[in-house]
Amino acid sequence: MGAMAPPTTPFRVLLVDDEPVIRELVQAMLEGGGVEVRCVESGARALQEAAVQRPDLVLLDIVMPGLDGLAVLRLLRADPALAGVPIHMLTARSRPADHAAAAKAGADGYIEKPFRGQALQALVAALRRPRPGA
């Protein structure tokens, strides 16, 4: 048998980080093979982008100017159209209190910087798998 064709609809990742180097790095790690990465630099832009094109995964930094990642997380969870989107924090904040605050606000996961590319790729691969009964 030949290899399976990639899905016709791309798997959309929304990356929210105010650091250009992180945006470029994550985009280079994940994009391709049916994965599309949209990068924005602020919480306000993240809310706009998510509303226009519902992502399949949001990778969200906590520390950003203006709306921080936890505020964005709460606003995304409050929007019925976006409430079910997996949201993983991608941040340098490593204290247990940061993990707890993200979980309380509704984060599905927490990835600390510096991160391994394989961890992000494995997360995307797991979320792209068809779910039983889907």
Secondary structure, 3 states (H helix, E strand, C coil): CCCCCCCCCCEEEEEECCCHHHHHHHHHHHCECCEEEEEECCHHHHHHHHHHCCCCEEEECCCCCCCCHHHHHHHHHHCCCCCCCCEEEEECCCCHHHHHHHHHHCCCEEEECCCCHHHHHHHHHHHHCCCCCC
